[in-house]
Amino acid sequence: MLGTFQASHLRIEVPATAAQLTPYLTELKQIQQWLWPLHLEGGGDRLQQGSHFTTQLGWLRIEHRVELISAGRLVLVLRAGIEGWQEWCWGDGWVQSCIEGVTPLPLELGQTLLLWRLRAALSP
C-alpha cells in the first residue's frame, strides 16, 4: 500500500443520547444518510460482528469489516483505500472516532468532515 501511516482521534459533542446515536452508527440505512457523498454497498441492514461493507467516492474504495460491535462501541478493519482500523465510541451527548492506517489520503480531514456530517444529521 502506498501512502503514509496516519492516526487521528477526534471527539465531538452531539445533540443526541447514546440510544439515539446507536442506529446512526450501526444501521446501514442510517449510516448512508450522513455518510454522503460516499456511496455504501453491502452489509445487510444492521452491522454485526463479521459484517462486510464497502464505501466508495469516485475511484476511492474502502472495504470495511466489523471486528467488534457492542453497546456504545464499533471497531472496523479497513482495507483498500486505507489499510488500518477505525473505532467509534459514543454515549449521551458525544461521539468519538479513532482511525489509524496507511493511506495517501488526508485522513484527519476526511474524519473531521464525516463527524460534522454526523452531527448535522442529528441536529434538529
C-alpha positions in Angstrom: 0.0 0.0 0.0 1.3 3.4 -1.0 0.9 6.3 1.5 2.0 7.2 4.9 0.9 6.0 8.4 -1.6 8.4 9.9 -3.6 8.5 13.1 -6.4 10.7 14.1 -8.5 10.7 17.3 -11.5 13.1 17.4 -14.3 13.5 19.9 -17.3 15.9 19.4 -20.4 16.9 21.3 -23.7 15.9 19.6 -27.3 16.7 20.3 -28.3 13.1 21.0 -28.4 10.4 23.6 -26.5 7.1 23.3 -29.7 5.4 22.3 -30.4 7.9 19.5 -26.8 7.6 18.3 -26.7 3.8 18.1 -28.8 3.5 14.9 -26.8 6.2 13.1 -23.6 4.1 13.7 -24.9 0.5 13.4 -27.8 0.5 10.8 -26.6 0.9 7.2 -29.7 2.9 6.1 -29.0 5.5 8.8 -25.2 5.5 8.2 -25.9 6.2 4.5 -27.8 9.4 5.4 -24.7 11.1 7.0 -22.0 9.3 5.1 -23.0 11.1 1.9 -21.3 11.8 -0.6 -19.7 8.3 0.0 -21.7 5.5 -1.5 -22.2 2.5 0.7 -22.6 -1.1 -0.6 -23.4 -4.4 1.1 -23.5 -5.3 4.7 -27.2 -6.1 5.2 -29.5 -3.9 7.3 -27.7 -3.8 10.6 -24.0 -4.2 11.4 -22.9 -7.3 13.3 -19.6 -8.9 14.0 -18.1 -10.2 10.8 -20.2 -7.9 8.5 -18.6 -6.5 5.4 -19.4 -3.4 3.5 -17.7 -1.0 1.1 -17.7 2.7 0.8 -16.8 4.5 -2.4 -16.3 8.0 -3.7 -15.2 8.1 -7.3 -12.0 6.0 -7.6 -11.7 5.8 -3.8 -12.9 2.5 -2.4 -12.6 1.4 1.2 -13.6 -2.1 2.4 -14.8 -2.4 6.0 -15.1 -5.5 8.2 -16.8 -5.3 11.6 -14.3 -6.6 14.1 -16.3 -5.8 17.2 -19.7 -4.3 18.0 -21.1 -3.7 21.4 -23.2 -1.1 23.3 -21.5 2.2 22.5 -18.6 0.8 20.6 -17.8 -0.3 17.0 -14.4 -1.4 15.6 -13.8 -1.7 11.9 -10.9 -3.2 10.0 -10.2 -1.1 6.8 -8.7 -2.3 3.5 -8.0 -0.9 0.0 -8.0 2.9 0.2 -7.0 2.8 3.8 -5.1 -0.1 5.4 -5.9 0.1 9.1 -8.7 0.3 11.6 -11.3 2.6 12.9 -13.1 2.7 16.3 -16.3 4.5 17.1 -17.4 5.1 20.7 -20.4 7.0 21.8 -22.5 8.0 24.8 -25.0 10.6 25.9 -24.1 13.8 24.1 -20.8 12.7 22.5 -19.2 10.6 19.8 -15.6 9.7 19.2 -13.8 8.3 16.2 -10.2 7.0 16.2 -8.7 5.9 13.0 -5.2 4.7 12.1 -3.9 3.4 8.8 -1.6 3.7 5.8 -3.1 5.8 3.1 -2.2 8.6 0.6 -5.4 10.4 1.6 -5.7 13.2 4.2 -7.1 11.0 6.9 -7.8 13.7 9.6 -9.6 15.9 7.1 -11.9 13.1 6.0 -12.6 12.0 9.5 -13.5 15.6 10.5 -15.9 16.0 7.6 -17.6 12.7 8.5 -18.1 13.8 12.1 -19.5 17.1 11.0 -21.9 15.3 8.7 -23.0 13.0 11.6 -23.6 16.0 13.9 -25.6 17.7 11.2 -27.8 14.6 10.7 -28.5 14.5 14.4 -29.3 18.2 14.7 -33.0 19.3 14.8 
